[in-house]
Amino acid sequence: MFDAASSGNTNPWRISDFHRHTREIQSVSCREGVFSHNHACEPMKNCQKRLEAKAAWTVSAGTGEIAAVALVPTTKTEDFSQAAAQSMKHPAFEPKAMCSNTWPNQNMFWNIACPGVEGRLGLCHFEKRIISALRKKHIDCCNAVTDLLSPLCARHAPDHEKLLSASKEGALSSTGHEHSSQDIAELKGTRLFRDRCSKCLQKQLHSPQTIVQNPDDWFFRHKVASSEPDTRPARGRLDPLQMVSLFAADTKDAMENCKLKATHLSGPLPLAHMCDKMPPNPNSKHQLSEFTSKRGESKLESFHDRFAHFTNCGMQDTLADNLNLVGTARFNLAI
């Protein structure tokens, strides 16, 4: 009944939900911004095997809206090239930069499909490759993951100064409590700071060579043993319960591979064009602006998590298509 209702046009607007959701997704624009693309393999468990689909190629605009989804038999460039070419021909799709989990691979194809686009490696995928090589049950794993962001980017100094001033003047507290320097230092390492204050700070990626050098310092800070104890001593420790180190056997290889790709992490556009600025409410006491990143990688990964639960393998093709379309359209509407 749902499938028949979605495919029929017996409604006041005389257009089926299938075509309406399709056009809503096709209307997603990206003008002089950043778009992200990636493959998702988890949703393929819901597809029937006769489709022979191994992954879903997805594209998101800088706002996080999903602009395209296509099932592909492999993750090779040739399998999504036609879908990519059609997306780039859309009159409202004129990006200046792109984030991908495989860059600089496939750069020759994107130079042809979208001439002049600046490609960059996705920051979350760069971190994920290192985090996946850590022992998650180690006592220092949480601190190491938090510290990993510092070698890669820094808080924008003017935004940081305004946030500190508002905290010490009591403008961030509903009761007017004035935070001391010690209170702020303790708050920075908590989830409360990330949820409430991090949105008021722009993140600025370091220069390419700085990004290549800084992870070495992070590596020795959490390593247990060092081959250069005099010049670069290790400052990590064994887990007191399991007596194992934080780094696994493949952590060093993962670090070396990421250092080779670190030069492709820097922001493709000036900082002012990498974030959407939302001015504060005139009645707000702190008068701090909020910023939303235009990279869109985190929203694309969030969509992949939901995308895996729109349908199941027992559905017929038309019903699965309708449910995937309505789920994608509602995800864009929520953004």
KOLLO-719813 format. One line per 4 residues: number of its first residue (from 1); their letters; for each residue x, y, z of N, C-alpha, C. Coordinates in steps of 0.05 Angstrom, whole numbers, padded with zeros to 5 digits. Example, Ala and Ser with C-alpha at 12.3 -4.5 7.8 and 13.67 -1.06 7.14 Angstrom:
// residues 2
1 = as = 00264/-00114/00156/00246/-00090/00156/00264/-00066/00156  00257/-00045/00142/00273/-00021/00143/00258/00001/00157 .
END
This chain:
// residues 335
1 = mfda = 00017/-00024/00000/00000/00000/00000/00017/00025/00000  00039/00025/00016/00057/00048/00016/00071/00052/-00011  00079/00030/-00023/00092/00031/-00049/00073/00041/-00070  00048/00032/-00070/00029/00042/-00090/00022/00071/-00085 .
5 = assg = 00020/00079/-00060/00014/00107/-00055/00037/00126/-00062  00062/00116/-00059/00085/00133/-00066/00089/00135/-00096  00080/00115/-00111/00084/00115/-00140/00061/00127/-00155  00038/00131/-00142/00015/00142/-00156/00013/00172/-00154 .
9 = ntnp = -00003/00184/-00172/-00005/00214/-00172/-00034/00222/-00165  -00048/00205/-00152/-00076/00212/-00143/-00074/00228/-00117  -00064/00252/-00119/-00062/00270/-00096/-00067/00298/-00105  -00070/00317/-00087/-00077/00345/-00095/-00057/00357/-00113 .
13 = wris = -00031/00350/-00111/-00010/00364/-00127/-00004/00348/-00153  -00017/00326/-00158/-00016/00311/-00183/00013/00303/-00191  00029/00296/-00171/00056/00286/-00176/00062/00265/-00155  00073/00243/-00163/00078/00221/-00144/00100/00229/-00124 .
17 = dfhr = 00100/00216/-00101/00121/00221/-00081/00148/00213/-00092  00149/00192/-00109/00174/00183/-00121/00187/00206/-00137  00172/00219/-00154/00183/00241/-00170/00188/00266/-00153  00171/00271/-00134/00175/00294/-00117/00201/00292/-00101 .
21 = htre = 00206/00269/-00088/00230/00265/-00073/00255/00266/-00091  00252/00254/-00115/00274/00255/-00134/00282/00283/-00141  00262/00300/-00147/00267/00328/-00154/00278/00344/-00131  00269/00337/-00107/00280/00351/-00083/00310/00346/-00080 .
25 = iqsv = 00318/00321/-00085/00346/00314/-00083/00362/00327/-00106  00350/00327/-00129/00363/00339/-00152/00366/00369/-00150  00350/00382/-00133/00351/00411/-00130/00373/00420/-00111  00387/00402/-00098/00409/00410/-00080/00430/00424/-00095 .
29 = scre = 00438/00447/-00086/00458/00464/-00100/00484/00466/-00085  00505/00473/-00099/00531/00477/-00087/00545/00499/-00103  00541/00524/-00097/00552/00546/-00112/00576/00557/-00098  00599/00554/-00111/00625/00564/-00102/00631/00555/-00073 .
33 = gvfs = 00624/00530/-00068/00629/00519/-00041/00646/00493/-00043  00642/00476/-00023/00657/00451/-00020/00637/00428/-00020  00642/00408/-00036/00626/00384/-00035/00643/00360/-00027  00630/00339/-00016/00644/00315/-00007/00632/00291/-00021 .
37 = hnha = 00648/00271/-00026/00638/00246/-00038/00652/00223/-00024  00638/00201/-00022/00648/00177/-00008/00631/00153/-00015  00642/00129/-00010/00628/00104/-00014/00618/00094/00013  00594/00083/00013/00583/00070/00037/00577/00041/00030 .
41 = cepm = 00589/00023/00045/00585/-00006/00040/00564/-00019/00058  00559/-00008/00081/00541/-00020/00100/00512/-00021/00090  00502/-00001/00076/00474/-00003/00066/00470/-00026/00046  00492/-00037/00035/00488/-00058/00015/00478/-00084/00026 .
45 = kncq = 00478/-00087/00053/00467/-00111/00065/00436/-00112/00061  00425/-00089/00055/00396/-00087/00050/00388/-00093/00021  00407/-00094/00003/00401/-00098/-00025/00400/-00128/-00031  00383/-00135/-00049/00382/-00163/-00058/00407/-00170/-00074 .
49 = krle = 00417/-00194/-00071/00443/-00202/-00083/00442/-00200/-00114  00419/-00203/-00126/00418/-00203/-00155/00425/-00176/-00166  00424/-00155/-00150/00432/-00128/-00159/00463/-00126/-00163  00478/-00143/-00148/00507/-00144/-00150/00519/-00116/-00143 .
53 = akaa = 00508/-00102/-00124/00518/-00077/-00115/00537/-00081/-00092  00560/-00069/-00092/00580/-00072/-00071/00582/-00047/-00054  00573/-00024/-00064/00575/00001/-00048/00555/00021/-00060  00551/00042/-00045/00534/00065/-00054/00552/00090/-00054 .
57 = wtvs = 00553/00102/-00078/00569/00127/-00081/00551/00150/-00074  00559/00166/-00054/00543/00188/-00044/00557/00214/-00046  00542/00236/-00050/00553/00263/-00053/00537/00281/-00034  00551/00298/-00020/00538/00318/-00003/00549/00346/-00009 .
61 = agtg = 00532/00366/-00008/00540/00394/-00012/00552/00404/00013  00561/00429/00013/00573/00441/00036/00554/00444/00059  00528/00445/00054/00509/00447/00075/00504/00420/00089  00513/00398/00077/00509/00372/00087/00486/00357/00074 .
65 = eiaa = 00471/00371/00055/00449/00359/00041/00460/00338/00021  00446/00316/00018/00454/00295/-00001/00445/00303/-00029  00464/00304/-00048/00459/00313/-00075/00456/00289/-00094  00468/00267/-00088/00467/00244/-00106/00473/00218/-00091 .
69 = valv = 00460/00197/-00099/00465/00170/-00088/00463/00150/-00111  00483/00134/-00115/00483/00114/-00137/00495/00088/-00128  00482/00066/-00134/00493/00040/-00128/00514/00032/-00149  00537/00022/-00140/00559/00015/-00158/00569/-00013/-00152 .
73 = pttk = 00578/-00028/-00172/00588/-00055/-00168/00614/-00056/-00154  00631/-00035/-00157/00657/-00033/-00143/00662/-00004/-00136  00684/00001/-00122/00691/00029/-00115/00710/00041/-00136  00713/00028/-00159/00731/00039/-00179/00719/00064/-00191 .
77 = tedf = 00736/00081/-00202/00727/00106/-00213/00708/00102/-00237  00713/00082/-00253/00697/00078/-00277/00668/00071/-00270  00663/00061/-00246/00636/00053/-00239/00618/00076/-00230  00630/00098/-00220/00614/00121/-00212/00620/00146/-00229 .
81 = sqaa = 00636/00142/-00250/00644/00165/-00267/00619/00178/-00281  00601/00161/-00290/00577/00172/-00304/00560/00188/-00285  00556/00177/-00261/00540/00192/-00241/00553/00218/-00233  00580/00217/-00230/00595/00241/-00223/00593/00262/-00245 .
85 = aqsm = 00596/00253/-00270/00594/00272/-00292/00567/00285/-00294  00546/00270/-00289/00519/00281/-00290/00514/00301/-00267  00525/00295/-00244/00522/00313/-00221/00537/00340/-00226  00560/00339/-00239/00576/00363/-00244/00563/00380/-00266 .
89 = khpa = 00546/00368/-00283/00532/00383/-00304/00508/00398/-00294  00500/00393/-00269/00476/00407/-00258/00482/00437/-00257  00463/00454/-00267/00469/00483/-00268/00473/00496/-00241  00463/00484/-00220/00466/00495/-00193/00489/00483/-00178 .
93 = fepk = 00505/00466/-00191/00527/00452/-00178/00553/00463/-00190  00564/00483/-00177/00588/00496/-00186/00608/00499/-00163  00619/00476/-00154/00636/00477/-00130/00664/00488/-00137  00678/00497/-00116/00705/00506/-00119/00725/00486/-00107 .
97 = amcs = 00715/00469/-00090/00733/00450/-00076/00718/00424/-00070  00733/00403/-00064/00722/00376/-00060/00737/00362/-00038  00723/00348/-00021/00736/00331/00000/00730/00302/-00006  00750/00285/-00004/00747/00257/-00010/00764/00241/00008 .
101 = ntwp = 00757/00216/00013/00772/00198/00031/00795/00185/00016  00797/00189/-00011/00818/00176/-00027/00837/00196/-00040  00833/00221/-00036/00850/00241/-00049/00879/00238/-00040  00900/00239/-00057/00900/00250/-00085/00894/00229/-00106 .
105 = nqnm = 00885/00205/-00099/00877/00186/-00120/00853/00197/-00135  00850/00189/-00160/00828/00198/-00177/00829/00228/-00184  00852/00241/-00179/00853/00270/-00185/00851/00275/-00215  00862/00258/-00231/00860/00262/-00260/00831/00262/-00270 .
109 = fwni = 00815/00244/-00259/00787/00243/-00267/00772/00268/-00258  00777/00277/-00234/00762/00301/-00224/00771/00326/-00239  00796/00327/-00248/00805/00351/-00263/00791/00352/-00290  00782/00329/-00300/00767/00329/-00325/00737/00333/-00320 .
113 = acpg = 00726/00320/-00300/00697/00322/-00294/00690/00349/-00283  00708/00361/-00267/00703/00388/-00255/00728/00404/-00256  00734/00417/-00279/00759/00431/-00282/00762/00454/-00262  00786/00456/-00251/00792/00478/-00232/00785/00471/-00203 .
117 = vegr = 00773/00448/-00198/00765/00442/-00170/00790/00436/-00154  00790/00445/-00129/00812/00440/-00110/00805/00415/-00093  00821/00394/-00096/00815/00370/-00081/00831/00369/-00054  00818/00358/-00034/00831/00354/-00008/00823/00328/00004 .
121 = lglc = 00840/00318/00021/00834/00293/00036/00816/00300/00060  00796/00283/00064/00778/00288/00087/00791/00286/00114  00786/00305/00131/00799/00305/00157/00790/00282/00175  00764/00276/00174/00754/00254/00191/00765/00227/00182 .
125 = hfek = 00769/00223/00156/00780/00198/00147/00809/00196/00153  00823/00218/00153/00852/00219/00160/00855/00210/00190  00838/00221/00207/00839/00214/00235/00831/00185/00240  00811/00176/00225/00800/00149/00229/00821/00128/00223 .
129 = riis = 00838/00133/00204/00859/00113/00197/00879/00110/00220  00884/00131/00235/00902/00129/00258/00887/00117/00282  00863/00126/00287/00848/00117/00310/00842/00087/00308  00837/00077/00284/00831/00049/00281/00855/00031/00288 .
133 = alrk = 00879/00043/00290/00903/00027/00297/00909/00030/00327  00892/00042/00343/00896/00044/00372/00880/00023/00387  00889/00016/00411/00874/-00002/00428/00853/00014/00443  00828/00008/00437/00806/00025/00447/00802/00022/00477 .
137 = khid = 00811/-00001/00489/00807/-00005/00517/00830/00005/00534  00849/00018/00522/00872/00029/00537/00862/00053/00553  00873/00058/00576/00864/00079/00594/00869/00107/00582  00888/00110/00564/00895/00136/00553/00884/00139/00525 .
141 = ccna = 00867/00121/00516/00857/00123/00488/00840/00148/00483  00823/00154/00502/00805/00177/00499/00822/00203/00498  00842/00206/00515/00859/00229/00515/00875/00231/00489  00884/00208/00479/00900/00208/00454/00883/00217/00431 .
145 = vtdl = 00859/00208/00429/00841/00216/00407/00835/00246/00409  00831/00256/00433/00826/00285/00436/00851/00301/00428  00875/00291/00436/00899/00306/00429/00906/00304/00400  00895/00285/00385/00902/00282/00357/00894/00306/00340 .
149 = lspl = 00873/00320/00348/00863/00342/00333/00882/00366/00334  00896/00369/00357/00913/00393/00361/00936/00394/00340  00950/00372/00333/00971/00375/00313/00961/00382/00285  00935/00379/00281/00924/00383/00254/00912/00410/00250 .
153 = carh = 00899/00421/00270/00886/00447/00267/00887/00462/00293  00881/00488/00292/00881/00505/00315/00856/00522/00316  00848/00531/00339/00825/00549/00342/00832/00577/00331  00814/00589/00317/00818/00616/00307/00822/00635/00330 .
157 = apdh = 00845/00649/00330/00852/00666/00354/00831/00686/00361  00820/00702/00343/00800/00722/00351/00775/00710/00364  00766/00687/00353/00743/00673/00365/00749/00663/00392  00773/00652/00395/00782/00641/00421/00783/00664/00442 .
161 = ekll = 00793/00687/00434/00795/00709/00453/00767/00719/00462  00748/00720/00443/00721/00728/00451/00708/00708/00469  00713/00682/00465/00701/00662/00482/00712/00663/00510  00738/00667/00512/00751/00669/00539/00740/00694/00554 .
165 = sask = 00737/00716/00540/00727/00740/00553/00698/00736/00562  00681/00723/00546/00654/00718/00554/00652/00699/00578  00670/00679/00579/00670/00660/00601/00679/00674/00627  00699/00691/00626/00709/00704/00651/00691/00726/00660 .
169 = egal = 00675/00737/00642/00656/00758/00649/00629/00747/00658  00625/00721/00656/00600/00708/00665/00578/00710/00645  00584/00717/00620/00563/00720/00599/00553/00693/00589  00569/00671/00593/00560/00645/00584/00543/00630/00604 .
173 = sstg = 00543/00639/00628/00528/00626/00649/00501/00639/00653  00481/00622/00657/00454/00633/00662/00452/00647/00689  00470/00640/00707/00470/00652/00734/00490/00674/00736  00505/00680/00714/00526/00701/00715/00551/00693/00729 .
177 = hehs = 00556/00666/00731/00580/00657/00745/00605/00664/00728  00625/00676/00739/00649/00683/00725/00670/00661/00729  00678/00648/00706/00696/00626/00707/00725/00636/00710  00740/00623/00727/00768/00629/00730/00785/00614/00708 .
181 = sqdi = 00810/00621/00706/00828/00608/00687/00829/00578/00692  00829/00570/00717/00830/00541/00724/00804/00527/00716  00781/00541/00719/00756/00529/00711/00755/00524/00681  00765/00544/00666/00765/00542/00637/00783/00519/00628 .
185 = aelk = 00807/00517/00641/00826/00496/00633/00814/00468/00638  00799/00465/00660/00786/00439/00666/00763/00434/00647  00749/00455/00638/00726/00452/00621/00733/00444/00593  00757/00452/00583/00765/00448/00556/00767/00418/00549 .
189 = gtrl = 00773/00401/00568/00775/00373/00562/00750/00357/00565  00727/00370/00569/00702/00356/00574/00684/00358/00549  00664/00341/00550/00645/00341/00528/00627/00366/00529  00623/00377/00552/00607/00401/00555/00619/00424/00539 .
193 = frdr = 00645/00426/00539/00658/00447/00523/00654/00443/00493  00656/00418/00484/00652/00413/00456/00623/00418/00447  00604/00412/00465/00576/00416/00458/00567/00445/00458  00577/00460/00477/00568/00488/00481/00586/00509/00470 .
197 = cskc = 00612/00504/00471/00631/00525/00464/00645/00521/00437  00648/00496/00429/00663/00490/00405/00650/00502/00380  00624/00504/00380/00610/00516/00357/00615/00545/00353  00626/00558/00374/00633/00587/00372/00661/00591/00362 .
201 = lqkq = 00676/00570/00356/00704/00572/00348/00708/00561/00320  00720/00576/00303/00728/00566/00276/00753/00550/00279  00755/00528/00264/00778/00511/00265/00795/00517/00239  00820/00524/00243/00837/00530/00221/00859/00509/00219 .
205 = lhsp = 00860/00496/00196/00881/00475/00192/00908/00488/00189  00928/00474/00200/00956/00483/00197/00966/00481/00168  00989/00493/00163/01001/00491/00137/01010/00462/00132  01013/00455/00106/01019/00426/00100/01044/00415/00115 .
209 = qtiv = 01066/00429/00115/01090/00418/00128/01087/00417/00158  01072/00436/00169/01067/00435/00198/01050/00410/00205  01031/00404/00188/01015/00380/00193/01032/00355/00191  01051/00355/00174/01069/00331/00171/01086/00328/00196 .
213 = qnpd = 01095/00350/00208/01114/00349/00230/01100/00344/00257  01077/00356/00261/01064/00355/00287/01056/00327/00296  01046/00309/00279/01038/00282/00288/01061/00267/00301  01086/00273/00293/01109/00259/00306/01110/00265/00336 .
217 = dwff = 01104/00290/00343/01104/00297/00372/01082/00283/00386  01058/00281/00373/01036/00266/00386/01043/00236/00389  01057/00225/00369/01065/00197/00370/01083/00191/00393  01104/00208/00398/01122/00203/00420/01110/00210/00447 .
221 = rhkv = 01089/00226/00447/01076/00233/00472/01061/00209/00484  01051/00191/00466/01035/00169/00475/01049/00142/00470  01074/00142/00461/01088/00118/00457/01102/00109/00483  01104/00082/00487/01115/00072/00512/01146/00070/00510 .
225 = asse = 01156/00061/00488/01185/00058/00485/01195/00074/00460  01219/00084/00462/01230/00100/00441/01258/00091/00434  01265/00091/00408/01292/00084/00399/01312/00107/00404  01302/00131/00410/01318/00154/00416/01311/00165/00443 .
229 = pdtr = 01318/00152/00465/01309/00161/00492/01321/00187/00500  01344/00195/00489/01357/00220/00497/01345/00244/00483  01342/00241/00457/01332/00264/00441/01302/00265/00439  01289/00242/00437/01260/00241/00435/01249/00220/00453 .
233 = parg = 01248/00225/00479/01238/00204/00498/01208/00199/00495  01201/00174/00499/01173/00166/00498/01160/00173/00525  01135/00184/00524/01122/00193/00548/01095/00178/00553  01091/00155/00539/01067/00140/00543/01070/00120/00566 .
237 = rldp = 01050/00104/00570/01050/00084/00592/01034/00060/00584  01040/00038/00598/01024/00014/00595/00998/00016/00610  00977/00003/00600/00952/00003/00614/00955/-00011/00641  00948/00001/00663/00953/-00011/00689/00938/-00038/00694 .
241 = lqmv = 00916/-00043/00679/00901/-00067/00683/00910/-00089/00664  00912/-00082/00638/00919/-00102/00618/00948/-00103/00611  00964/-00084/00620/00993/-00083/00616/00999/-00084/00586  00985/-00069/00570/00990/-00066/00541/00993/-00037/00534 .
245 = slfa = 01007/-00032/00512/01011/-00004/00504/00987/00005/00488  00986/00031/00485/00963/00043/00469/00966/00036/00440  00990/00036/00429/00994/00031/00401/00996/00002/00395  00982/-00007/00374/00984/-00034/00365/01007/-00038/00345 .
249 = adtk = 01010/-00062/00334/01033/-00067/00317/01032/-00051/00291  01008/-00044/00282/01006/-00030/00256/01002/00000/00259  01005/00010/00284/01000/00039/00288/01022/00056/00274  01047/00047/00276/01069/00062/00264/01065/00063/00234 .
253 = dame = 01058/00041/00221/01054/00041/00192/01031/00059/00185  01010/00059/00201/00987/00077/00195/00996/00107/00197  01013/00113/00217/01023/00140/00220/01039/00148/00196  01057/00131/00187/01074/00137/00164/01058/00141/00139 .
257 = nckl = 01038/00125/00135/01021/00128/00111/01005/00154/00112  00996/00161/00136/00980/00186/00139/00998/00210/00135  01024/00208/00143/01042/00231/00139/01047/00236/00110  01046/00215/00093/01049/00219/00065/01026/00234/00052 .
261 = kath = 01002/00231/00064/00978/00244/00054/00972/00270/00069  00988/00277/00089/00982/00300/00106/00983/00327/00090  00999/00328/00069/01001/00352/00054/00975/00359/00039  00957/00340/00037/00931/00344/00023/00908/00351/00042 .
265 = lsgp = 00914/00358/00067/00894/00364/00086/00886/00393/00088  00904/00411/00081/00900/00440/00085/00874/00449/00072  00863/00471/00083/00838/00482/00073/00840/00491/00045  00821/00482/00027/00823/00490/-00001/00815/00519/-00006 .
269 = lpla = 00800/00531/00013/00791/00559/00010/00799/00575/00035  00798/00601/00033/00804/00618/00057/00784/00611/00079  00793/00616/00104/00777/00608/00127/00749/00620/00127  00747/00645/00117/00721/00658/00117/00701/00644/00098 .
273 = hmcd = 00711/00629/00078/00694/00615/00060/00690/00585/00067  00703/00576/00089/00701/00548/00097/00680/00544/00118  00668/00566/00128/00648/00564/00149/00625/00582/00143  00601/00574/00151/00577/00591/00151/00575/00605/00178 .
277 = kmpp = 00573/00631/00178/00572/00646/00203/00543/00653/00210  00536/00647/00235/00509/00654/00244/00511/00675/00266  00502/00699/00261/00505/00721/00281/00489/00714/00306  00497/00725/00329/00483/00720/00354/00456/00734/00355 .
281 = npns = 00439/00724/00372/00414/00737/00377/00419/00765/00390  00404/00785/00382/00409/00812/00394/00405/00812/00424  00389/00793/00435/00384/00792/00464/00405/00775/00478  00423/00763/00464/00443/00745/00476/00463/00761/00493 .
285 = khql = 00470/00751/00516/00489/00765/00533/00518/00763/00523  00525/00740/00512/00553/00736/00504/00559/00747/00477  00539/00750/00459/00543/00761/00432/00565/00746/00417  00565/00720/00418/00584/00704/00404/00571/00692/00379 .
289 = seft = 00584/00693/00357/00574/00681/00332/00579/00651/00333  00563/00636/00318/00566/00607/00316/00574/00601/00287  00590/00579/00283/00601/00573/00257/00595/00544/00250  00588/00539/00225/00583/00512/00215/00602/00507/00192 .
293 = skrg = 00617/00485/00193/00637/00479/00173/00623/00472/00146  00635/00480/00124/00624/00474/00098/00636/00448/00086  00653/00435/00100/00665/00411/00089/00643/00389/00086  00625/00387/00105/00603/00368/00102/00609/00339/00106 .
297 = eskl = 00634/00332/00113/00642/00304/00116/00627/00291/00139  00625/00304/00161/00611/00292/00184/00582/00287/00179  00569/00305/00164/00541/00301/00157/00537/00279/00138  00557/00276/00119/00555/00253/00100/00558/00227/00115 .
301 = esfh = 00576/00225/00134/00580/00201/00150/00555/00196/00167  00542/00217/00177/00517/00214/00192/00495/00202/00174  00495/00211/00149/00475/00200/00131/00480/00171/00125  00505/00162/00123/00511/00134/00118/00500/00117/00141 .
305 = drfa = 00501/00127/00166/00491/00112/00188/00461/00108/00186  00446/00128/00177/00417/00126/00174/00410/00110/00148  00426/00114/00128/00421/00102/00102/00420/00071/00104  00435/00060/00123/00436/00031/00127/00411/00020/00138 .
309 = hftn = 00392/00037/00147/00368/00027/00161/00342/00035/00147  00344/00046/00123/00319/00055/00109/00303/00031/00100  00316/00010/00091/00303/-00013/00079/00315/-00039/00090  00305/-00062/00080/00317/-00088/00086/00316/-00105/00061 .
313 = cgmq = 00331/-00127/00062/00335/-00144/00038/00310/-00159/00030  00289/-00159/00046/00264/-00173/00038/00245/-00157/00022  00252/-00132/00015/00233/-00114/00001/00238/-00116/-00029  00216/-00111/-00044/00219/-00110/-00073/00233/-00084/-00081 .
317 = dtla = 00242/-00082/-00105/00259/-00060/-00114/00245/-00033/-00112  00220/-00032/-00121/00206/-00006/-00122/00201/00005/-00094  00194/-00013/-00075/00189/-00005/-00047/00216/00005/-00035  00238/-00009/-00040/00263/-00001/-00029/00272/00026/-00040 .
321 = dnln = 00267/00031/-00066/00274/00056/-00078/00257/00079/-00066  00232/00074/-00062/00215/00095/-00050/00223/00102/-00021  00230/00081/-00006/00238/00086/00022/00265/00100/00023  00284/00092/00006/00310/00106/00005/00307/00135/-00003 .
325 = lvgt = 00289/00140/-00022/00284/00168/-00031/00272/00185/-00010  00252/00174/00004/00238/00190/00025/00257/00194/00048  00274/00174/00055/00293/00177/00076/00314/00198/00070  00324/00199/00046/00344/00218/00038/00332/00246/00037 .
329 = arfn = 00307/00249/00026/00294/00275/00025/00289/00286/00053  00280/00269/00071/00275/00279/00098/00301/00285/00113  00323/00271/00106/00349/00278/00118/00357/00306/00109  00353/00312/00083/00359/00339/00073/00341/00360/00086 .
333 = lai = 00316/00353/00090/00297/00372/00102/00305/00379/00130  00315/00359/00145/00323/00363/00173/00347/00382/00174  00364/00381/00154/00388/00399/00154/00379/00427/00146 .
END
